[in-house]
Amino acid sequence: MMIMRLSTSTNFFAYKPNGEYTPYRESMKRLKEAGFRVQDVNFCSAIAGATDLAKDNWQERIEDLRDEAEKEGVEFTQSHPVFLSGPYGSHSEEKREIYHRMMRRSIVASSILGVKWAVLHPFPGKAGAEFDPEAIVRENLELHAEELELAKKLNVGIAFENMIEKSARRFGSRAEDLIALLDACNDPGVGACWDFGHGNFIYPDQREPLRMLGKRLKATHVNDNYGASDEHMFPFHGSVAWKDVVPVLAEIGYEGDFTFETHKEFTRLPEHLKDQLARIGFEIGQYCLSLAAEGALEERSAG
């Protein structure tokens, strides 16, 4: 029987109004107080020099976070390493070096925290290669080779995330792109992460890609929008048909967590109101889990 747990990214409390980045330890504790005992640690801002991961004593800070999480009864099951927007070659050599350094730290930190799945963004490929998925798959395997090898060594799974496709074709935005990439890896330690907000840009019915991915799906980024901007809102705040798509997670036997990535709900909010909103988000998540439970019950009844 599928037992899906509610989780959320630490980036609920990422940046404070004064521009300071909230330490992971503080974010973890505030999320626990809101109800979230399963969490996703977000490393994305390390590429810009923010978060504990960008500090000289980053490993000590991460080990301290692990120890404190154990005391608090909090489990980290997902992480979001750093990423580069757009084609890899469009970035300077210095930026690419920072990316790989922070990516290595992200995976090592994930291992320290006991993370099961670290979510990576697939690169879109070189200019002109939009309709040559085989070439883009080869490029992704080459550019991510070091990270894939390190993650395997440290027993951290890698989940490639679906991306946003707007007016132009973007590799990685469709389920078949992720399947091609995963099949080329041919490794049970490599799977898919489905971002429902990204999927809302091109899929009127997201049940289809979820069924295509099936057991390949290892992680989720749960957020909502209206299909035109990556708004990262709570479920039912946009146009995603949650009552239709959540039961499909039970149908396909998804064994991961239902993980919020809804930081834009908090971006401009005064700091003293964020904890209250996090608690409301927890209740929304509990309702979503009830939809999944109903779907699992219907599956058993049909069987």
Contacts in CASP RR format, 6 or more apart in sequence:
PFRMAT RR
TARGET T0000
AUTHOR 0000-0000-0000
METHOD contacts of the structure
MODEL  1
MMIMRLSTSTNFFAYKPNGEYTPYRESMKRLKEAGFRVQDVNFCSAIAGA
TDLAKDNWQERIEDLRDEAEKEGVEFTQSHPVFLSGPYGSHSEEKREIYH
RMMRRSIVASSILGVKWAVLHPFPGKAGAEFDPEAIVRENLELHAEELEL
AKKLNVGIAFENMIEKSARRFGSRAEDLIALLDACNDPGVGACWDFGHGN
FIYPDQREPLRMLGKRLKATHVNDNYGASDEHMFPFHGSVAWKDVVPVLA
EIGYEGDFTFETHKEFTRLPEHLKDQLARIGFEIGQYCLSLAAEGALEER
SAG
1 296 0 8 1.000
2 249 0 8 1.000
2 250 0 8 1.000
2 253 0 8 1.000
2 254 0 8 1.000
2 255 0 8 1.000
2 292 0 8 1.000
2 296 0 8 1.000
4 249 0 8 1.000
4 250 0 8 1.000
4 254 0 8 1.000
4 255 0 8 1.000
4 256 0 8 1.000
4 257 0 8 1.000
4 258 0 8 1.000
4 289 0 8 1.000
4 292 0 8 1.000
5 38 0 8 1.000
5 77 0 8 1.000
5 256 0 8 1.000
5 257 0 8 1.000
5 258 0 8 1.000
5 289 0 8 1.000
6 36 0 8 1.000
6 38 0 8 1.000
6 257 0 8 1.000
6 258 0 8 1.000
6 260 0 8 1.000
6 282 0 8 1.000
6 285 0 8 1.000
6 286 0 8 1.000
6 288 0 8 1.000
6 289 0 8 1.000
7 36 0 8 1.000
7 38 0 8 1.000
7 39 0 8 1.000
7 40 0 8 1.000
7 77 0 8 1.000
7 78 0 8 1.000
7 257 0 8 1.000
7 258 0 8 1.000
7 259 0 8 1.000
7 260 0 8 1.000
8 31 0 8 1.000
8 36 0 8 1.000
8 39 0 8 1.000
8 40 0 8 1.000
8 259 0 8 1.000
8 260 0 8 1.000
8 261 0 8 1.000
8 262 0 8 1.000
8 278 0 8 1.000
9 39 0 8 1.000
9 40 0 8 1.000
9 41 0 8 1.000
9 42 0 8 1.000
9 78 0 8 1.000
9 80 0 8 1.000
9 259 0 8 1.000
9 260 0 8 1.000
9 261 0 8 1.000
9 262 0 8 1.000
9 263 0 8 1.000
10 24 0 8 1.000
10 27 0 8 1.000
10 28 0 8 1.000
10 31 0 8 1.000
10 39 0 8 1.000
10 40 0 8 1.000
10 41 0 8 1.000
10 42 0 8 1.000
11 27 0 8 1.000
11 42 0 8 1.000
11 44 0 8 1.000
11 261 0 8 1.000
11 263 0 8 1.000
12 27 0 8 1.000
12 30 0 8 1.000
12 31 0 8 1.000
12 260 0 8 1.000
12 262 0 8 1.000
12 263 0 8 1.000
12 266 0 8 1.000
12 274 0 8 1.000
12 278 0 8 1.000
13 22 0 8 1.000
13 26 0 8 1.000
13 27 0 8 1.000
13 30 0 8 1.000
13 31 0 8 1.000
13 266 0 8 1.000
13 274 0 8 1.000
13 278 0 8 1.000
14 21 0 8 1.000
14 22 0 8 1.000
14 27 0 8 1.000
14 42 0 8 1.000
14 45 0 8 1.000
14 263 0 8 1.000
14 266 0 8 1.000
15 21 0 8 1.000
15 22 0 8 1.000
15 45 0 8 1.000
15 50 0 8 1.000
15 267 0 8 1.000
16 22 0 8 1.000
16 271 0 8 1.000
17 270 0 8 1.000
17 271 0 8 1.000
21 45 0 8 1.000
21 50 0 8 1.000
21 51 0 8 1.000
23 52 0 8 1.000
23 61 0 8 1.000
24 41 0 8 1.000
24 51 0 8 1.000
24 52 0 8 1.000
24 61 0 8 1.000
24 62 0 8 1.000
24 65 0 8 1.000
25 64 0 8 1.000
25 65 0 8 1.000
25 68 0 8 1.000
28 39 0 8 1.000
28 65 0 8 1.000
28 68 0 8 1.000
28 69 0 8 1.000
28 72 0 8 1.000
28 74 0 8 1.000
29 68 0 8 1.000
29 72 0 8 1.000
30 274 0 8 1.000
30 275 0 8 1.000
30 278 0 8 1.000
31 39 0 8 1.000
31 74 0 8 1.000
31 278 0 8 1.000
32 72 0 8 1.000
32 73 0 8 1.000
32 74 0 8 1.000
33 275 0 8 1.000
34 275 0 8 1.000
34 278 0 8 1.000
34 279 0 8 1.000
34 281 0 8 1.000
34 282 0 8 1.000
35 279 0 8 1.000
35 282 0 8 1.000
36 74 0 8 1.000
36 278 0 8 1.000
36 282 0 8 1.000
37 73 0 8 1.000
37 74 0 8 1.000
37 75 0 8 1.000
38 74 0 8 1.000
38 75 0 8 1.000
38 76 0 8 1.000
38 77 0 8 1.000
38 257 0 8 1.000
39 69 0 8 1.000
39 74 0 8 1.000
39 75 0 8 1.000
39 76 0 8 1.000
39 77 0 8 1.000
40 76 0 8 1.000
40 77 0 8 1.000
40 78 0 8 1.000
40 79 0 8 1.000
40 80 0 8 1.000
40 257 0 8 1.000
40 259 0 8 1.000
40 261 0 8 1.000
41 65 0 8 1.000
41 76 0 8 1.000
41 78 0 8 1.000
41 79 0 8 1.000
41 80 0 8 1.000
41 109 0 8 1.000
41 110 0 8 1.000
41 113 0 8 1.000
41 115 0 8 1.000
42 51 0 8 1.000
42 79 0 8 1.000
42 80 0 8 1.000
43 51 0 8 1.000
43 53 0 8 1.000
43 79 0 8 1.000
43 80 0 8 1.000
43 81 0 8 1.000
43 82 0 8 1.000
43 102 0 8 1.000
43 105 0 8 1.000
43 106 0 8 1.000
43 109 0 8 1.000
44 80 0 8 1.000
44 81 0 8 1.000
44 82 0 8 1.000
44 83 0 8 1.000
45 51 0 8 1.000
45 54 0 8 1.000
46 53 0 8 1.000
46 54 0 8 1.000
46 82 0 8 1.000
46 102 0 8 1.000
46 105 0 8 1.000
46 106 0 8 1.000
47 82 0 8 1.000
47 83 0 8 1.000
47 84 0 8 1.000
47 98 0 8 1.000
47 99 0 8 1.000
47 102 0 8 1.000
48 54 0 8 1.000
52 58 0 8 1.000
52 61 0 8 1.000
52 62 0 8 1.000
52 65 0 8 1.000
53 61 0 8 1.000
53 62 0 8 1.000
53 102 0 8 1.000
53 105 0 8 1.000
53 106 0 8 1.000
53 109 0 8 1.000
54 102 0 8 1.000
55 61 0 8 1.000
58 105 0 8 1.000
58 109 0 8 1.000
59 108 0 8 1.000
59 109 0 8 1.000
59 112 0 8 1.000
62 109 0 8 1.000
62 112 0 8 1.000
62 113 0 8 1.000
63 112 0 8 1.000
65 113 0 8 1.000
66 112 0 8 1.000
66 113 0 8 1.000
66 114 0 8 1.000
69 75 0 8 1.000
69 76 0 8 1.000
69 113 0 8 1.000
76 110 0 8 1.000
76 113 0 8 1.000
76 114 0 8 1.000
76 115 0 8 1.000
77 114 0 8 1.000
77 115 0 8 1.000
77 116 0 8 1.000
77 117 0 8 1.000
77 256 0 8 1.000
77 257 0 8 1.000
77 259 0 8 1.000
78 115 0 8 1.000
78 116 0 8 1.000
78 117 0 8 1.000
78 118 0 8 1.000
78 119 0 8 1.000
78 159 0 8 1.000
78 219 0 8 1.000
78 257 0 8 1.000
78 259 0 8 1.000
79 106 0 8 1.000
79 109 0 8 1.000
79 110 0 8 1.000
79 113 0 8 1.000
79 115 0 8 1.000
79 117 0 8 1.000
79 118 0 8 1.000
79 119 0 8 1.000
80 118 0 8 1.000
80 119 0 8 1.000
80 261 0 8 1.000
81 102 0 8 1.000
81 103 0 8 1.000
81 106 0 8 1.000
81 107 0 8 1.000
81 110 0 8 1.000
81 118 0 8 1.000
81 119 0 8 1.000
81 120 0 8 1.000
81 147 0 8 1.000
82 99 0 8 1.000
82 102 0 8 1.000
82 103 0 8 1.000
82 106 0 8 1.000
83 99 0 8 1.000
83 120 0 8 1.000
83 121 0 8 1.000
84 91 0 8 1.000
84 95 0 8 1.000
84 96 0 8 1.000
84 99 0 8 1.000
84 121 0 8 1.000
84 123 0 8 1.000
86 123 0 8 1.000
86 124 0 8 1.000
87 123 0 8 1.000
87 124 0 8 1.000
87 125 0 8 1.000
87 126 0 8 1.000
87 127 0 8 1.000
88 96 0 8 1.000
88 123 0 8 1.000
88 125 0 8 1.000
88 139 0 8 1.000
88 143 0 8 1.000
89 96 0 8 1.000
89 126 0 8 1.000
91 99 0 8 1.000
100 146 0 8 1.000
100 147 0 8 1.000
103 147 0 8 1.000
104 146 0 8 1.000
104 147 0 8 1.000
104 150 0 8 1.000
106 118 0 8 1.000
107 118 0 8 1.000
107 147 0 8 1.000
107 150 0 8 1.000
107 151 0 8 1.000
107 154 0 8 1.000
107 156 0 8 1.000
108 150 0 8 1.000
108 154 0 8 1.000
110 118 0 8 1.000
110 151 0 8 1.000
110 154 0 8 1.000
110 156 0 8 1.000
111 154 0 8 1.000
111 155 0 8 1.000
111 156 0 8 1.000
114 156 0 8 1.000
115 156 0 8 1.000
116 156 0 8 1.000
116 157 0 8 1.000
116 218 0 8 1.000
117 156 0 8 1.000
117 157 0 8 1.000
117 158 0 8 1.000
117 159 0 8 1.000
117 191 0 8 1.000
117 193 0 8 1.000
117 218 0 8 1.000
117 219 0 8 1.000
117 256 0 8 1.000
118 151 0 8 1.000
118 156 0 8 1.000
118 157 0 8 1.000
118 158 0 8 1.000
118 159 0 8 1.000
119 159 0 8 1.000
119 160 0 8 1.000
119 161 0 8 1.000
119 193 0 8 1.000
119 219 0 8 1.000
119 221 0 8 1.000
120 144 0 8 1.000
120 147 0 8 1.000
120 158 0 8 1.000
120 159 0 8 1.000
120 160 0 8 1.000
120 161 0 8 1.000
121 160 0 8 1.000
121 161 0 8 1.000
121 163 0 8 1.000
122 136 0 8 1.000
122 140 0 8 1.000
122 160 0 8 1.000
122 161 0 8 1.000
122 163 0 8 1.000
122 171 0 8 1.000
122 172 0 8 1.000
122 177 0 8 1.000
122 178 0 8 1.000
122 181 0 8 1.000
123 136 0 8 1.000
123 139 0 8 1.000
123 140 0 8 1.000
123 143 0 8 1.000
123 171 0 8 1.000
124 130 0 8 1.000
124 136 0 8 1.000
124 163 0 8 1.000
124 170 0 8 1.000
124 171 0 8 1.000
124 172 0 8 1.000
125 135 0 8 1.000
125 136 0 8 1.000
125 139 0 8 1.000
125 140 0 8 1.000
125 171 0 8 1.000
126 135 0 8 1.000
126 139 0 8 1.000
129 135 0 8 1.000
129 136 0 8 1.000
129 139 0 8 1.000
129 171 0 8 1.000
130 168 0 8 1.000
130 169 0 8 1.000
130 170 0 8 1.000
130 171 0 8 1.000
131 169 0 8 1.000
133 171 0 8 1.000
133 177 0 8 1.000
133 180 0 8 1.000
134 180 0 8 1.000
136 171 0 8 1.000
137 180 0 8 1.000
137 181 0 8 1.000
137 184 0 8 1.000
138 184 0 8 1.000
140 181 0 8 1.000
141 148 0 8 1.000
141 181 0 8 1.000
141 184 0 8 1.000
141 185 0 8 1.000
144 158 0 8 1.000
147 158 0 8 1.000
148 158 0 8 1.000
148 185 0 8 1.000
148 187 0 8 1.000
148 190 0 8 1.000
151 157 0 8 1.000
151 158 0 8 1.000
151 189 0 8 1.000
152 187 0 8 1.000
152 189 0 8 1.000
157 189 0 8 1.000
157 190 0 8 1.000
157 191 0 8 1.000
157 218 0 8 1.000
158 189 0 8 1.000
158 190 0 8 1.000
158 191 0 8 1.000
159 190 0 8 1.000
159 191 0 8 1.000
159 192 0 8 1.000
159 193 0 8 1.000
159 218 0 8 1.000
159 219 0 8 1.000
160 172 0 8 1.000
160 178 0 8 1.000
160 181 0 8 1.000
160 182 0 8 1.000
160 190 0 8 1.000
160 191 0 8 1.000
160 192 0 8 1.000
160 193 0 8 1.000
161 192 0 8 1.000
161 193 0 8 1.000
161 194 0 8 1.000
161 195 0 8 1.000
161 198 0 8 1.000
161 221 0 8 1.000
162 172 0 8 1.000
162 173 0 8 1.000
162 174 0 8 1.000
162 175 0 8 1.000
162 177 0 8 1.000
162 178 0 8 1.000
162 192 0 8 1.000
162 193 0 8 1.000
162 194 0 8 1.000
162 195 0 8 1.000
162 198 0 8 1.000
162 199 0 8 1.000
162 209 0 8 1.000
163 170 0 8 1.000
163 171 0 8 1.000
163 172 0 8 1.000
163 173 0 8 1.000
163 198 0 8 1.000
164 170 0 8 1.000
164 173 0 8 1.000
164 198 0 8 1.000
164 199 0 8 1.000
164 201 0 8 1.000
164 230 0 8 1.000
165 172 0 8 1.000
165 173 0 8 1.000
165 174 0 8 1.000
165 201 0 8 1.000
165 202 0 8 1.000
166 201 0 8 1.000
171 177 0 8 1.000
172 178 0 8 1.000
172 181 0 8 1.000
173 198 0 8 1.000
173 199 0 8 1.000
173 201 0 8 1.000
173 202 0 8 1.000
174 202 0 8 1.000
174 209 0 8 1.000
175 192 0 8 1.000
175 208 0 8 1.000
175 209 0 8 1.000
175 210 0 8 1.000
175 212 0 8 1.000
175 213 0 8 1.000
176 212 0 8 1.000
178 191 0 8 1.000
178 192 0 8 1.000
178 213 0 8 1.000
178 216 0 8 1.000
179 192 0 8 1.000
179 212 0 8 1.000
179 213 0 8 1.000
179 216 0 8 1.000
182 190 0 8 1.000
182 191 0 8 1.000
182 192 0 8 1.000
182 216 0 8 1.000
185 191 0 8 1.000
191 216 0 8 1.000
191 217 0 8 1.000
191 218 0 8 1.000
191 219 0 8 1.000
192 213 0 8 1.000
192 216 0 8 1.000
192 217 0 8 1.000
192 218 0 8 1.000
192 219 0 8 1.000
193 217 0 8 1.000
193 218 0 8 1.000
193 219 0 8 1.000
193 220 0 8 1.000
193 221 0 8 1.000
194 206 0 8 1.000
194 209 0 8 1.000
194 210 0 8 1.000
194 213 0 8 1.000
194 217 0 8 1.000
194 219 0 8 1.000
194 220 0 8 1.000
194 221 0 8 1.000
195 220 0 8 1.000
195 221 0 8 1.000
195 223 0 8 1.000
195 261 0 8 1.000
196 206 0 8 1.000
196 220 0 8 1.000
196 221 0 8 1.000
196 222 0 8 1.000
196 223 0 8 1.000
196 224 0 8 1.000
196 240 0 8 1.000
196 245 0 8 1.000
197 221 0 8 1.000
197 223 0 8 1.000
197 224 0 8 1.000
197 225 0 8 1.000
197 227 0 8 1.000
197 230 0 8 1.000
197 232 0 8 1.000
197 240 0 8 1.000
198 221 0 8 1.000
198 230 0 8 1.000
199 206 0 8 1.000
199 209 0 8 1.000
200 206 0 8 1.000
200 224 0 8 1.000
200 225 0 8 1.000
200 226 0 8 1.000
200 227 0 8 1.000
200 239 0 8 1.000
200 240 0 8 1.000
201 227 0 8 1.000
201 228 0 8 1.000
203 209 0 8 1.000
205 241 0 8 1.000
205 244 0 8 1.000
206 240 0 8 1.000
206 241 0 8 1.000
206 244 0 8 1.000
206 245 0 8 1.000
206 248 0 8 1.000
207 244 0 8 1.000
207 245 0 8 1.000
207 248 0 8 1.000
210 217 0 8 1.000
210 245 0 8 1.000
210 248 0 8 1.000
210 249 0 8 1.000
210 252 0 8 1.000
211 248 0 8 1.000
211 251 0 8 1.000
211 252 0 8 1.000
213 252 0 8 1.000
214 252 0 8 1.000
214 253 0 8 1.000
214 254 0 8 1.000
215 252 0 8 1.000
215 253 0 8 1.000
217 249 0 8 1.000
217 252 0 8 1.000
217 254 0 8 1.000
218 255 0 8 1.000
218 256 0 8 1.000
219 256 0 8 1.000
219 257 0 8 1.000
219 259 0 8 1.000
220 249 0 8 1.000
220 254 0 8 1.000
220 256 0 8 1.000
220 257 0 8 1.000
220 258 0 8 1.000
220 259 0 8 1.000
221 259 0 8 1.000
221 261 0 8 1.000
222 235 0 8 1.000
222 258 0 8 1.000
222 259 0 8 1.000
222 260 0 8 1.000
222 261 0 8 1.000
222 262 0 8 1.000
222 288 0 8 1.000
223 231 0 8 1.000
223 232 0 8 1.000
223 233 0 8 1.000
223 234 0 8 1.000
223 235 0 8 1.000
223 260 0 8 1.000
223 261 0 8 1.000
223 262 0 8 1.000
224 231 0 8 1.000
224 233 0 8 1.000
224 234 0 8 1.000
224 235 0 8 1.000
224 236 0 8 1.000
224 237 0 8 1.000
224 238 0 8 1.000
224 239 0 8 1.000
224 240 0 8 1.000
224 242 0 8 1.000
224 262 0 8 1.000
225 231 0 8 1.000
225 232 0 8 1.000
225 233 0 8 1.000
225 238 0 8 1.000
225 239 0 8 1.000
225 240 0 8 1.000
226 238 0 8 1.000
226 239 0 8 1.000
227 239 0 8 1.000
231 237 0 8 1.000
231 238 0 8 1.000
231 264 0 8 1.000
232 261 0 8 1.000
232 262 0 8 1.000
232 263 0 8 1.000
232 264 0 8 1.000
232 265 0 8 1.000
233 262 0 8 1.000
233 264 0 8 1.000
233 265 0 8 1.000
234 260 0 8 1.000
234 262 0 8 1.000
234 265 0 8 1.000
234 280 0 8 1.000
234 281 0 8 1.000
234 284 0 8 1.000
235 242 0 8 1.000
235 284 0 8 1.000
235 285 0 8 1.000
235 288 0 8 1.000
236 242 0 8 1.000
236 284 0 8 1.000
237 265 0 8 1.000
242 288 0 8 1.000
242 291 0 8 1.000
243 291 0 8 1.000
246 258 0 8 1.000
246 288 0 8 1.000
246 291 0 8 1.000
246 292 0 8 1.000
247 291 0 8 1.000
247 292 0 8 1.000
247 294 0 8 1.000
247 295 0 8 1.000
247 296 0 8 1.000
247 298 0 8 1.000
249 258 0 8 1.000
249 292 0 8 1.000
250 292 0 8 1.000
250 293 0 8 1.000
250 295 0 8 1.000
250 296 0 8 1.000
250 299 0 8 1.000
251 295 0 8 1.000
251 299 0 8 1.000
258 285 0 8 1.000
258 288 0 8 1.000
258 289 0 8 1.000
258 292 0 8 1.000
260 281 0 8 1.000
260 285 0 8 1.000
262 281 0 8 1.000
265 277 0 8 1.000
266 274 0 8 1.000
266 277 0 8 1.000
266 278 0 8 1.000
269 277 0 8 1.000
END
